[in-house]
Amino acid sequence: MFVAGLFASSAFYAEAQQTKSPSSITRSLAAGDKHEDCQLVRAGDSLHYDFTATAALEFNVHHHGSESGNVTYLFGPDDVDSSPENNNHAVTESKIICLLWSNNQSTPVRLNYSMSILGTDE
């Protein structure tokens, strides 16, 4: 029960720290904090993302198996301070793809990112 309350308060804090604009999201990740953004990507489409950070963050791109719940990593986890070269992931079947950043630093790190779904006709 304490964990659920901690998660709820952490989610509230994360929302309060987030600034959205039409093309990008900027947020400050406190030491030990995580941020995950998940998007439904339909079959034949691809997820494209870009980001920069003021220090290295542990970053990964993943999805969860629909029946097994197993995590499949498309990138990482790896410590990076900007988008990897391969920052576009096409899918052959619809799935929810998540970007996850973890701040393992002892100080806050500023993260700026954008993500978009590109259709097969784009």
MOPAC internal coordinates of N, CA, C and O (Angstrom, degrees):
PM7 1SCF
backbone

  N    0.0000 0     0.00 0     0.00 0    0    0    0
  C    1.4499 1     0.00 0     0.00 0    1    0    0
  C    1.5309 1   110.46 1     0.00 0    2    1    0
  O    1.2310 1   120.52 1   139.00 1    3    2    1
  N    1.3343 1   116.61 1   -41.00 1    3    2    1
  C    1.4559 1   120.64 1   177.81 1    5    3    2
  C    1.5254 1   110.04 1   -61.61 1    6    5    3
  O    1.2310 1   120.50 1   139.17 1    7    6    5
  N    1.3445 1   116.66 1   -40.83 1    7    6    5
  C    1.4635 1   120.78 1  -179.85 1    9    7    6
  C    1.5204 1   110.32 1   -61.87 1   10    9    7
  O    1.2310 1   120.02 1   136.91 1   11   10    9
  N    1.3403 1   117.57 1   -43.09 1   11   10    9
  C    1.4639 1   120.59 1   178.78 1   13   11   10
  C    1.5210 1   110.46 1   -61.77 1   14   13   11
  O    1.2310 1   120.17 1   138.00 1   15   14   13
  N    1.3296 1   117.29 1   -42.00 1   15   14   13
  C    1.4578 1   120.88 1   178.26 1   17   15   14
  C    1.5173 1   111.85 1   -65.16 1   18   17   15
  O    1.2310 1   121.07 1   140.41 1   19   18   17
  N    1.3290 1   115.56 1   -39.59 1   19   18   17
  C    1.4573 1   120.09 1   178.16 1   21   19   18
  C    1.5164 1   110.07 1   -64.24 1   22   21   19
  O    1.2310 1   120.45 1   137.15 1   23   22   21
  N    1.3463 1   116.75 1   -42.85 1   23   22   21
  C    1.4648 1   120.53 1   178.64 1   25   23   22
  C    1.5191 1   110.32 1   -62.75 1   26   25   23
  O    1.2310 1   120.01 1   135.67 1   27   26   25
  N    1.3201 1   117.58 1   -44.33 1   27   26   25
  C    1.4652 1   121.13 1  -179.22 1   29   27   26
  C    1.5224 1   110.61 1   -62.26 1   30   29   27
  O    1.2310 1   120.04 1   135.95 1   31   30   29
  N    1.3365 1   117.53 1   -44.05 1   31   30   29
  C    1.4664 1   118.99 1  -179.84 1   33   31   30
  C    1.5212 1   110.45 1   -69.41 1   34   33   31
  O    1.2310 1   120.39 1   145.48 1   35   34   33
  N    1.3410 1   116.86 1   -34.52 1   35   34   33
  C    1.4564 1   120.50 1   176.91 1   37   35   34
  C    1.5258 1   110.25 1   -65.13 1   38   37   35
  O    1.2310 1   120.17 1   139.35 1   39   38   37
  N    1.3381 1   117.29 1   -40.65 1   39   38   37
  C    1.4649 1   121.08 1   178.36 1   41   39   38
  C    1.5285 1   109.82 1   -64.55 1   42   41   39
  O    1.2310 1   119.95 1   140.07 1   43   42   41
  N    1.3393 1   117.69 1   -39.93 1   43   42   41
  C    1.4560 1   120.76 1   177.98 1   45   43   42
  C    1.5248 1   110.03 1   -62.98 1   46   45   43
  O    1.2310 1   120.33 1   135.61 1   47   46   45
  N    1.3428 1   116.97 1   -44.39 1   47   46   45
  C    1.4559 1   121.40 1   179.44 1   49   47   46
  C    1.5264 1   109.87 1   -62.11 1   50   49   47
  O    1.2310 1   120.59 1   136.45 1   51   50   49
  N    1.3298 1   116.47 1   -43.55 1   51   50   49
  C    1.4702 1   120.62 1  -179.36 1   53   51   50
  C    1.5185 1   110.33 1   -60.70 1   54   53   51
  O    1.2310 1   120.01 1   137.30 1   55   54   53
  N    1.3227 1   117.58 1   -42.70 1   55   54   53
  C    1.4675 1   120.48 1  -179.83 1   57   55   54
  C    1.5227 1   110.34 1   -64.48 1   58   57   55
  O    1.2310 1   120.51 1   141.47 1   59   58   57
  N    1.3196 1   116.63 1   -38.53 1   59   58   57
  C    1.4645 1   120.40 1  -179.33 1   61   59   58
  C    1.5228 1   111.24 1   -67.55 1   62   61   59
  O    1.2310 1   119.92 1   151.41 1   63   62   61
  N    1.3293 1   117.77 1   -28.59 1   63   62   61
  C    1.4544 1   121.88 1  -177.37 1   65   63   62
  C    1.5311 1   113.47 1   -87.06 1   66   65   63
  O    1.2310 1   120.34 1   175.74 1   67   66   65
  N    1.3141 1   116.96 1    -4.26 1   67   66   65
  C    1.4657 1   120.94 1  -173.21 1   69   67   66
  C    1.5286 1   110.97 1   -94.45 1   70   69   67
  O    1.2310 1   120.47 1   -44.66 1   71   70   69
  N    1.3142 1   116.70 1   135.34 1   71   70   69
  C    1.4551 1   122.92 1   175.45 1   73   71   70
  C    1.5167 1   107.93 1  -119.72 1   74   73   71
  O    1.2310 1   120.07 1   -56.08 1   75   74   73
  N    1.3294 1   117.48 1   123.92 1   75   74   73
  C    1.4536 1   120.25 1  -177.24 1   77   75   74
  C    1.5220 1   110.36 1  -108.54 1   78   77   75
  O    1.2310 1   121.05 1   -34.88 1   79   78   77
  N    1.3126 1   115.60 1   145.12 1   79   78   77
  C    1.4503 1   122.22 1   170.14 1   81   79   78
  C    1.5186 1   105.72 1  -134.11 1   82   81   79
  O    1.2310 1   119.36 1    -9.67 1   83   82   81
  N    1.3277 1   118.82 1   170.33 1   83   82   81
  C    1.4591 1   119.03 1  -176.62 1   85   83   82
  C    1.5292 1   114.21 1   -56.59 1   86   85   83
  O    1.2310 1   119.63 1   149.21 1   87   86   85
  N    1.3289 1   118.30 1   -30.79 1   87   86   85
  C    1.4530 1   118.51 1  -173.80 1   89   87   86
  C    1.5285 1   114.43 1  -115.33 1   90   89   87
  O    1.2310 1   119.46 1   167.09 1   91   90   89
  N    1.3217 1   118.64 1   -12.91 1   91   90   89
  C    1.4611 1   118.35 1  -177.23 1   93   91   90
  C    1.5224 1   111.93 1  -150.37 1   94   93   91
  O    1.2310 1   121.89 1   -17.17 1   95   94   93
  N    1.3208 1   113.99 1   162.83 1   95   94   93
  C    1.4635 1   122.26 1   177.39 1   97   95   94
  C    1.5208 1   106.80 1  -123.81 1   98   97   95
  O    1.2310 1   120.73 1   -46.91 1   99   98   97
  N    1.3189 1   116.21 1   133.09 1   99   98   97
  C    1.4608 1   121.70 1   176.83 1  101   99   98
  C    1.5145 1   107.71 1  -121.95 1  102  101   99
  O    1.2310 1   121.15 1   -45.80 1  103  102  101
  N    1.3330 1   115.40 1   134.20 1  103  102  101
  C    1.4605 1   119.07 1   176.44 1  105  103  102
  C    1.5134 1   110.45 1  -150.62 1  106  105  103
  O    1.2310 1   121.91 1   -22.02 1  107  106  105
  N    1.3031 1   113.96 1   157.98 1  107  106  105
  C    1.4545 1   120.67 1   176.64 1  109  107  106
  C    1.5225 1   107.73 1  -103.43 1  110  109  107
  O    1.2310 1   120.84 1   -55.96 1  111  110  109
  N    1.3270 1   116.00 1   124.04 1  111  110  109
  C    1.4629 1   120.78 1   177.51 1  113  111  110
  C    1.5222 1   108.46 1   -99.05 1  114  113  111
  O    1.2310 1   120.53 1   -63.49 1  115  114  113
  N    1.3186 1   116.59 1   116.51 1  115  114  113
  C    1.4609 1   121.08 1   177.14 1  117  115  114
  C    1.5275 1   109.38 1   -65.82 1  118  117  115
  O    1.2310 1   120.38 1   -19.03 1  119  118  117
  N    1.3143 1   116.88 1   160.97 1  119  118  117
  C    1.4632 1   121.28 1   176.42 1  121  119  118
  C    1.5258 1   108.95 1   -53.42 1  122  121  119
  O    1.2310 1   120.76 1   -51.01 1  123  122  121
  N    1.3351 1   116.14 1   128.99 1  123  122  121
  C    1.4624 1   121.09 1   179.47 1  125  123  122
  C    1.5156 1   114.91 1    82.04 1  126  125  123
  O    1.2310 1   119.57 1   176.94 1  127  126  125
  N    1.3350 1   118.43 1    -3.06 1  127  126  125
  C    1.4634 1   122.09 1  -177.00 1  129  127  126
  C    1.5262 1   110.53 1   -84.22 1  130  129  127
  O    1.2310 1   120.85 1   -20.62 1  131  130  129
  N    1.3350 1   115.99 1   159.38 1  131  130  129
  C    1.4612 1   123.32 1   177.31 1  133  131  130
  C    1.5239 1   108.87 1  -128.44 1  134  133  131
  O    1.2310 1   120.96 1   -24.70 1  135  134  133
  N    1.3206 1   115.77 1   155.30 1  135  134  133
  C    1.4617 1   121.13 1   172.15 1  137  135  134
  C    1.5233 1   107.85 1  -138.90 1  138  137  135
  O    1.2310 1   120.79 1   -50.03 1  139  138  137
  N    1.3321 1   116.10 1   129.97 1  139  138  137
  C    1.4552 1   121.93 1   179.31 1  141  139  138
  C    1.5195 1   108.82 1  -126.64 1  142  141  139
  O    1.2310 1   120.99 1   -44.25 1  143  142  141
  N    1.3181 1   115.72 1   135.75 1  143  142  141
  C    1.4616 1   121.98 1   177.13 1  145  143  142
  C    1.5287 1   106.44 1  -130.27 1  146  145  143
  O    1.2310 1   120.30 1   -58.59 1  147  146  145
  N    1.3248 1   117.02 1   121.41 1  147  146  145
  C    1.4574 1   122.74 1  -176.56 1  149  147  146
  C    1.5235 1   110.30 1  -118.10 1  150  149  147
  O    1.2310 1   120.79 1   -38.87 1  151  150  149
  N    1.3206 1   116.09 1   141.13 1  151  150  149
  C    1.4600 1   122.12 1  -179.27 1  153  151  150
  C    1.5226 1   109.67 1  -135.71 1  154  153  151
  O    1.2310 1   120.81 1   -38.54 1  155  154  153
  N    1.3340 1   116.06 1   141.46 1  155  154  153
  C    1.4544 1   120.86 1   172.78 1  157  155  154
  C    1.5264 1   107.74 1   -76.72 1  158  157  155
  O    1.2310 1   121.00 1   -55.87 1  159  158  157
  N    1.3270 1   115.70 1   124.13 1  159  158  157
  C    1.4648 1   121.76 1   177.28 1  161  159  158
  C    1.5237 1   106.17 1  -116.05 1  162  161  159
  O    1.2310 1   120.94 1   -59.90 1  163  162  161
  N    1.3067 1   115.82 1   120.10 1  163  162  161
  C    1.4709 1   120.67 1  -176.25 1  165  163  162
  C    1.5200 1   111.27 1   -81.72 1  166  165  163
  O    1.2310 1   121.16 1   -24.06 1  167  166  165
  N    1.3207 1   115.39 1   155.94 1  167  166  165
  C    1.4619 1   122.48 1  -179.42 1  169  167  166
  C    1.5278 1   110.03 1   -50.66 1  170  169  167
  O    1.2310 1   120.63 1   -48.67 1  171  170  169
  N    1.3319 1   116.39 1   131.33 1  171  170  169
  C    1.4534 1   122.41 1   179.30 1  173  171  170
  C    1.5179 1   114.17 1    89.42 1  174  173  171
  O    1.2310 1   119.94 1   166.18 1  175  174  173
  N    1.3309 1   117.71 1   -13.82 1  175  174  173
  C    1.4609 1   121.60 1   178.59 1  177  175  174
  C    1.5271 1   109.71 1   -94.14 1  178  177  175
  O    1.2310 1   120.68 1    -5.29 1  179  178  177
  N    1.3249 1   116.30 1   174.71 1  179  178  177
  C    1.4604 1   120.07 1   176.57 1  181  179  178
  C    1.5154 1   110.35 1  -139.73 1  182  181  179
  O    1.2310 1   121.42 1   -27.40 1  183  182  181
  N    1.3118 1   114.88 1   152.60 1  183  182  181
  C    1.4599 1   122.73 1   176.73 1  185  183  182
  C    1.5226 1   107.48 1   -99.48 1  186  185  183
  O    1.2310 1   120.69 1   -52.37 1  187  186  185
  N    1.3180 1   116.28 1   127.63 1  187  186  185
  C    1.4612 1   122.11 1   177.52 1  189  187  186
  C    1.5191 1   107.49 1  -118.89 1  190  189  187
  O    1.2310 1   120.29 1   -41.75 1  191  190  189
  N    1.3372 1   117.06 1   138.25 1  191  190  189
  C    1.4654 1   120.60 1   179.71 1  193  191  190
  C    1.5151 1   110.15 1  -144.88 1  194  193  191
  O    1.2310 1   121.43 1   -24.26 1  195  194  193
  N    1.3162 1   114.87 1   155.74 1  195  194  193
  C    1.4595 1   123.83 1   173.24 1  197  195  194
  C    1.5146 1   107.58 1  -140.58 1  198  197  195
  O    1.2310 1   120.32 1   -34.61 1  199  198  197
  N    1.3265 1   116.99 1   145.39 1  199  198  197
  C    1.4599 1   119.41 1   174.23 1  201  199  198
  C    1.5143 1   110.95 1  -156.40 1  202  201  199
  O    1.2310 1   121.65 1   -21.39 1  203  202  201
  N    1.3230 1   114.45 1   158.61 1  203  202  201
  C    1.4524 1   123.42 1   169.84 1  205  203  202
  C    1.5227 1   107.47 1  -136.43 1  206  205  203
  O    1.2310 1   121.11 1   -25.10 1  207  206  205
  N    1.3205 1   115.49 1   154.90 1  207  206  205
  C    1.4605 1   121.15 1   178.19 1  209  207  206
  C    1.5279 1   107.93 1  -142.67 1  210  209  207
  O    1.2310 1   121.01 1   -25.83 1  211  210  209
  N    1.3325 1   115.68 1   154.17 1  211  210  209
  C    1.4608 1   120.20 1  -178.09 1  213  211  210
  C    1.5266 1   112.52 1   -76.88 1  214  213  211
  O    1.2310 1   119.91 1   169.85 1  215  214  213
  N    1.3321 1   117.77 1   -10.15 1  215  214  213
  C    1.4729 1   123.29 1   175.01 1  217  215  214
  C    1.5314 1   106.75 1  -156.12 1  218  217  215
  O    1.2310 1   120.97 1   -11.46 1  219  218  217
  N    1.3151 1   115.76 1   168.54 1  219  218  217
  C    1.4665 1   119.77 1  -178.54 1  221  219  218
  C    1.5240 1   111.16 1   -63.94 1  222  221  219
  O    1.2310 1   121.28 1   -44.72 1  223  222  221
  N    1.3173 1   115.15 1   135.28 1  223  222  221
  C    1.4564 1   123.49 1   173.67 1  225  223  222
  C    1.5144 1   107.74 1  -120.92 1  226  225  223
  O    1.2310 1   120.45 1   -32.39 1  227  226  225
  N    1.3175 1   116.74 1   147.61 1  227  226  225
  C    1.4599 1   118.78 1   170.77 1  229  227  226
  C    1.5263 1   106.19 1   -75.05 1  230  229  227
  O    1.2310 1   120.16 1   -52.98 1  231  230  229
  N    1.3271 1   117.30 1   127.02 1  231  230  229
  C    1.4593 1   122.14 1  -173.48 1  233  231  230
  C    1.5135 1   110.23 1  -131.81 1  234  233  231
  O    1.2310 1   121.03 1   -37.78 1  235  234  233
  N    1.3336 1   115.64 1   142.22 1  235  234  233
  C    1.4531 1   119.54 1   171.11 1  237  235  234
  C    1.5165 1   110.19 1  -149.67 1  238  237  235
  O    1.2310 1   121.68 1   -22.14 1  239  238  237
  N    1.3220 1   114.39 1   157.86 1  239  238  237
  C    1.4622 1   123.70 1   172.65 1  241  239  238
  C    1.5169 1   104.80 1  -118.01 1  242  241  239
  O    1.2310 1   120.31 1   -52.83 1  243  242  241
  N    1.3288 1   117.01 1   127.17 1  243  242  241
  C    1.4532 1   119.64 1  -176.12 1  245  243  242
  C    1.5213 1   111.77 1  -148.98 1  246  245  243
  O    1.2310 1   121.53 1   -11.55 1  247  246  245
  N    1.3116 1   114.67 1   168.45 1  247  246  245
  C    1.4674 1   121.29 1   168.65 1  249  247  246
  C    1.5173 1   107.32 1  -142.18 1  250  249  247
  O    1.2310 1   121.13 1   -20.53 1  251  250  249
  N    1.3196 1   115.45 1   159.47 1  251  250  249
  C    1.4584 1   122.06 1  -179.25 1  253  251  250
  C    1.5232 1   108.36 1  -103.15 1  254  253  251
  O    1.2310 1   120.47 1   -42.22 1  255  254  253
  N    1.3270 1   116.71 1   137.78 1  255  254  253
  C    1.4603 1   120.60 1   176.32 1  257  255  254
  C    1.5143 1   110.17 1   -60.63 1  258  257  255
  O    1.2310 1   120.14 1   -45.16 1  259  258  257
  N    1.3279 1   117.33 1   134.84 1  259  258  257
  C    1.4608 1   121.08 1  -174.33 1  261  259  258
  C    1.5197 1   112.55 1   -63.00 1  262  261  259
  O    1.2310 1   119.69 1   144.07 1  263  262  261
  N    1.2999 1   118.19 1   -35.93 1  263  262  261
  C    1.4637 1   119.95 1  -179.13 1  265  263  262
  C    1.5226 1   111.91 1  -103.85 1  266  265  263
  O    1.2310 1   120.16 1   140.59 1  267  266  265
  N    1.3148 1   117.30 1   -39.41 1  267  266  265
  C    1.4637 1   120.25 1  -175.03 1  269  267  266
  C    1.5251 1   112.73 1   -83.90 1  270  269  267
  O    1.2310 1   120.65 1   152.05 1  271  270  269
  N    1.3414 1   116.36 1   -27.95 1  271  270  269
  C    1.4587 1   119.94 1  -175.70 1  273  271  270
  C    1.5207 1   113.15 1    79.51 1  274  273  271
  O    1.2310 1   120.06 1   177.52 1  275  274  273
  N    1.3392 1   117.48 1    -2.48 1  275  274  273
  C    1.4628 1   121.35 1   178.84 1  277  275  274
  C    1.5236 1   110.32 1   -62.56 1  278  277  275
  O    1.2310 1   121.05 1   -35.30 1  279  278  277
  N    1.3277 1   115.59 1   144.70 1  279  278  277
  C    1.4585 1   121.35 1   178.63 1  281  279  278
  C    1.5269 1   108.68 1   -89.54 1  282  281  279
  O    1.2310 1   120.95 1   -50.17 1  283  282  281
  N    1.3329 1   115.79 1   129.83 1  283  282  281
  C    1.4596 1   122.02 1   174.42 1  285  283  282
  C    1.5151 1   107.15 1  -114.03 1  286  285  283
  O    1.2310 1   120.70 1   -56.71 1  287  286  285
  N    1.3271 1   116.26 1   123.29 1  287  286  285
  C    1.4584 1   121.34 1  -179.04 1  289  287  286
  C    1.5244 1   110.45 1   -90.67 1  290  289  287
  O    1.2310 1   120.88 1   -52.15 1  291  290  289
  N    1.3292 1   115.92 1   127.85 1  291  290  289
  C    1.4547 1   122.17 1   174.16 1  293  291  290
  C    1.5211 1   110.04 1   -92.58 1  294  293  291
  O    1.2310 1   120.86 1   155.33 1  295  294  293
  N    1.3363 1   115.97 1   -24.67 1  295  294  293
  C    1.4619 1   123.29 1   174.11 1  297  295  294
  C    1.5203 1   107.75 1  -153.14 1  298  297  295
  O    1.2310 1   120.77 1   -41.17 1  299  298  297
  N    1.3335 1   116.14 1   138.83 1  299  298  297
  C    1.4511 1   121.93 1   171.85 1  301  299  298
  C    1.5195 1   113.19 1    77.45 1  302  301  299
  O    1.2310 1   121.29 1    17.91 1  303  302  301
  N    1.3298 1   115.13 1  -162.09 1  303  302  301
  C    1.4636 1   126.69 1     2.38 1  305  303  302
  C    1.5316 1   112.36 1   -69.89 1  306  305  303
  O    1.2310 1   121.79 1   -35.75 1  307  306  305
  N    1.3295 1   114.18 1   144.25 1  307  306  305
  C    1.4527 1   121.92 1  -178.52 1  309  307  306
  C    1.5283 1   108.27 1  -152.39 1  310  309  307
  O    1.2310 1   120.07 1   -29.36 1  311  310  309
  N    1.3223 1   117.46 1   150.64 1  311  310  309
  C    1.4612 1   121.86 1   177.27 1  313  311  310
  C    1.5206 1   109.27 1   -85.83 1  314  313  311
  O    1.2310 1   120.52 1   -62.57 1  315  314  313
  N    1.3191 1   116.60 1   117.43 1  315  314  313
  C    1.4629 1   122.38 1  -177.68 1  317  315  314
  C    1.5269 1   109.72 1  -143.14 1  318  317  315
  O    1.2310 1   120.56 1   -21.36 1  319  318  317
  N    1.3431 1   116.54 1   158.64 1  319  318  317
  C    1.4644 1   119.80 1   175.89 1  321  319  318
  C    1.5288 1   111.71 1  -118.38 1  322  321  319
  O    1.2310 1   120.62 1  -173.23 1  323  322  321
  N    1.3411 1   116.42 1     6.77 1  323  322  321
  C    1.4661 1   120.79 1   174.35 1  325  323  322
  C    1.5306 1   108.17 1  -159.22 1  326  325  323
  O    1.2310 1   121.39 1    -8.95 1  327  326  325
  N    1.3214 1   114.95 1   171.05 1  327  326  325
  C    1.4589 1   121.01 1  -176.64 1  329  327  326
  C    1.5196 1   111.60 1   -56.46 1  330  329  327
  O    1.2310 1   120.07 1   -41.35 1  331  330  329
  N    1.3276 1   117.47 1   138.65 1  331  330  329
  C    1.4632 1   119.11 1   172.67 1  333  331  330
  C    1.5274 1   109.78 1   -69.94 1  334  333  331
  O    1.2310 1   120.31 1   -15.28 1  335  334  333
  N    1.3273 1   117.01 1   164.72 1  335  334  333
  C    1.4640 1   120.42 1  -179.45 1  337  335  334
  C    1.5227 1   111.63 1   -58.03 1  338  337  335
  O    1.2310 1   120.59 1   137.76 1  339  338  337
  N    1.3214 1   116.47 1   -42.24 1  339  338  337
  C    1.4606 1   120.66 1   179.92 1  341  339  338
  C    1.5299 1   108.49 1   -88.70 1  342  341  339
  O    1.2310 1   120.69 1   -94.64 1  343  342  341
  N    1.3294 1   116.29 1    85.36 1  343  342  341
  C    1.4687 1   120.41 1  -176.79 1  345  343  342
  C    1.5189 1   111.78 1  -113.01 1  346  345  343
  O    1.2310 1   121.04 1  -148.14 1  347  346  345
  N    1.3195 1   115.61 1    31.86 1  347  346  345
  C    1.4576 1   122.28 1   179.31 1  349  347  346
  C    1.5245 1   107.29 1  -138.94 1  350  349  347
  O    1.2310 1   120.21 1   -55.82 1  351  350  349
  N    1.3297 1   117.20 1   124.18 1  351  350  349
  C    1.4662 1   120.64 1  -177.29 1  353  351  350
  C    1.5252 1   109.86 1  -126.25 1  354  353  351
  O    1.2310 1   120.81 1   -68.59 1  355  354  353
  N    1.3413 1   116.05 1   111.41 1  355  354  353
  C    1.4664 1   122.38 1   177.00 1  357  355  354
  C    1.5291 1   108.76 1   -86.62 1  358  357  355
  O    1.2310 1   121.03 1   -31.48 1  359  358  357
  N    1.3251 1   115.64 1   148.52 1  359  358  357
  C    1.4627 1   120.00 1   178.67 1  361  359  358
  C    1.5279 1   110.32 1  -124.63 1  362  361  359
  O    1.2310 1   121.09 1   -34.22 1  363  362  361
  N    1.3248 1   115.53 1   145.78 1  363  362  361
  C    1.4588 1   120.93 1   178.01 1  365  363  362
  C    1.5211 1   111.03 1   -95.34 1  366  365  363
  O    1.2310 1   120.51 1   161.66 1  367  366  365
  N    1.3239 1   116.63 1   -18.34 1  367  366  365
  C    1.4626 1   120.78 1   174.09 1  369  367  366
  C    1.5246 1   108.03 1  -135.44 1  370  369  367
  O    1.2310 1   120.50 1   -31.13 1  371  370  369
  N    1.3206 1   116.64 1   148.87 1  371  370  369
  C    1.4631 1   121.00 1  -177.34 1  373  371  370
  C    1.5273 1   110.29 1   -60.38 1  374  373  371
  O    1.2310 1   121.25 1   -44.77 1  375  374  373
  N    1.3280 1   115.21 1   135.23 1  375  374  373
  C    1.4640 1   120.46 1   177.56 1  377  375  374
  C    1.5190 1   109.41 1  -159.51 1  378  377  375
  O    1.2310 1   121.59 1   -19.67 1  379  378  377
  N    1.3062 1   114.56 1   160.33 1  379  378  377
  C    1.4624 1   120.74 1   175.53 1  381  379  378
  C    1.5253 1   107.03 1   -91.75 1  382  381  379
  O    1.2310 1   121.03 1   -59.09 1  383  382  381
  N    1.3298 1   115.64 1   120.91 1  383  382  381
  C    1.4623 1   121.77 1   178.87 1  385  383  382
  C    1.5227 1   108.20 1  -107.32 1  386  385  383
  O    1.2310 1   121.04 1   -44.71 1  387  386  385
  N    1.3285 1   115.62 1   135.29 1  387  386  385
  C    1.4647 1   121.54 1  -176.20 1  389  387  386
  C    1.5222 1   111.13 1  -118.17 1  390  389  387
  O    1.2310 1   121.23 1   -40.46 1  391  390  389
  N    1.3274 1   115.26 1   139.54 1  391  390  389
  C    1.4562 1   123.54 1   169.58 1  393  391  390
  C    1.5233 1   105.83 1  -102.93 1  394  393  391
  O    1.2310 1   119.88 1   -48.48 1  395  394  393
  N    1.3355 1   117.83 1   131.52 1  395  394  393
  C    1.4559 1   121.32 1  -178.20 1  397  395  394
  C    1.5247 1   109.71 1  -133.28 1  398  397  395
  O    1.2310 1   121.31 1   -55.97 1  399  398  397
  N    1.3370 1   115.10 1   124.03 1  399  398  397
  C    1.4641 1   122.22 1   176.16 1  401  399  398
  C    1.5234 1   108.09 1  -113.56 1  402  401  399
  O    1.2310 1   120.20 1   -43.18 1  403  402  401
  N    1.3298 1   117.23 1   136.82 1  403  402  401
  C    1.4665 1   122.75 1   177.10 1  405  403  402
  C    1.5209 1   108.12 1  -126.66 1  406  405  403
  O    1.2310 1   121.02 1   -49.94 1  407  406  405
  N    1.3251 1   115.65 1   130.06 1  407  406  405
  C    1.4636 1   120.34 1   178.62 1  409  407  406
  C    1.5209 1   109.54 1   -93.73 1  410  409  407
  O    1.2310 1   120.75 1   -76.59 1  411  410  409
  N    1.3224 1   116.16 1   103.41 1  411  410  409
  C    1.4634 1   121.52 1   177.39 1  413  411  410
  C    1.5302 1   111.87 1   -94.65 1  414  413  411
  O    1.2310 1   120.77 1  -172.08 1  415  414  413
  N    1.3356 1   116.12 1     7.92 1  415  414  413
  C    1.4669 1   121.55 1   177.78 1  417  415  414
  C    1.5307 1   109.28 1   -77.99 1  418  417  415
  O    1.2310 1   120.39 1   -12.13 1  419  418  417
  N    1.3153 1   116.86 1   167.87 1  419  418  417
  C    1.4668 1   121.17 1   177.67 1  421  419  418
  C    1.5261 1   111.93 1   -92.20 1  422  421  419
  O    1.2310 1   120.53 1   179.39 1  423  422  421
  N    1.3316 1   116.60 1    -0.61 1  423  422  421
  C    1.4650 1   121.90 1   179.35 1  425  423  422
  C    1.5340 1   109.23 1  -131.98 1  426  425  423
  O    1.2310 1   119.94 1   -17.31 1  427  426  425
  N    1.3261 1   117.71 1   162.69 1  427  426  425
  C    1.4679 1   120.25 1   178.62 1  429  427  426
  C    1.5330 1   111.80 1   -62.59 1  430  429  427
  O    1.2310 1   121.09 1   -29.30 1  431  430  429
  N    1.3236 1   115.53 1   150.70 1  431  430  429
  C    1.4628 1   122.78 1   177.05 1  433  431  430
  C    1.5197 1   107.67 1  -128.05 1  434  433  431
  O    1.2310 1   121.24 1   -45.92 1  435  434  433
  N    1.3371 1   115.23 1   134.08 1  435  434  433
  C    1.4660 1   120.61 1   178.92 1  437  435  434
  C    1.5303 1   108.54 1   -90.17 1  438  437  435
  O    1.2310 1   120.95 1   -50.71 1  439  438  437
  N    1.3231 1   115.78 1   129.29 1  439  438  437
  C    1.4559 1   123.62 1  -178.18 1  441  439  438
  C    1.5199 1   109.11 1  -118.17 1  442  441  439
  O    1.2310 1   120.46 1   -47.02 1  443  442  441
  N    1.3291 1   116.72 1   132.98 1  443  442  441
  C    1.4631 1   122.04 1   174.37 1  445  443  442
  C    1.5196 1   106.53 1  -128.20 1  446  445  443
  O    1.2310 1   120.85 1   -54.85 1  447  446  445
  N    1.3493 1   115.98 1   125.15 1  447  446  445
  C    1.4607 1   118.13 1  -178.94 1  449  447  446
  C    1.5205 1   111.53 1  -145.83 1  450  449  447
  O    1.2310 1   121.89 1   -19.45 1  451  450  449
  N    1.3211 1   113.98 1   160.55 1  451  450  449
  C    1.4632 1   121.49 1   172.24 1  453  451  450
  C    1.5157 1   107.11 1  -138.85 1  454  453  451
  O    1.2310 1   121.34 1   -27.06 1  455  454  453
  N    1.3073 1   115.03 1   152.94 1  455  454  453
  C    1.4586 1   119.90 1   176.66 1  457  455  454
  C    1.5108 1   108.24 1  -147.16 1  458  457  455
  O    1.2310 1   121.20 1   -32.42 1  459  458  457
  N    1.3174 1   115.31 1   147.58 1  459  458  457
  C    1.4606 1   119.87 1   179.16 1  461  459  458
  C    1.5231 1   108.70 1  -148.22 1  462  461  459
  O    1.2310 1   121.69 1   -24.26 1  463  462  461
  N    1.3085 1   114.38 1   155.74 1  463  462  461
  C    1.4522 1   121.09 1   176.56 1  465  463  462
  C    1.5118 1   107.89 1  -105.95 1  466  465  463
  O    1.2310 1   121.17 1   -57.12 1  467  466  465
  N    1.3222 1   115.37 1   122.88 1  467  466  465
  C    1.4589 1   121.36 1  -178.30 1  469  467  466
  C    1.5228 1   108.81 1  -102.44 1  470  469  467
  O    1.2310 1   120.96 1   -55.29 1  471  470  469
  N    1.3307 1   115.77 1   124.71 1  471  470  469
  C    1.4600 1   120.68 1   178.97 1  473  471  470
  C    1.5082 1   111.63 1   -79.03 1  474  473  471
  O    1.2310 1   120.81 1   -13.20 1  475  474  473
  N    1.3127 1   116.06 1   166.80 1  475  474  473
  C    1.4590 1   120.61 1  -179.21 1  477  475  474
  C    1.5147 1   112.78 1   -64.22 1  478  477  475
  O    1.2310 1   120.23 1   159.47 1  479  478  477
  N    1.3418 1   117.16 1   -20.53 1  479  478  477
  C    1.4615 1   119.83 1  -179.49 1  481  479  478
  C    1.5220 1   112.54 1   -91.74 1  482  481  479
  O    1.2310 1   119.63 1  -175.82 1  483  482  481
  N    1.3674 1   118.32 1     4.18 1  483  482  481
  C    1.4672 1   121.09 1  -178.52 1  485  483  482
  C    1.4979 1   111.18 1   -99.70 1  486  485  483
  O    1.2310 1   120.10 1   180.00 1  487  486  485

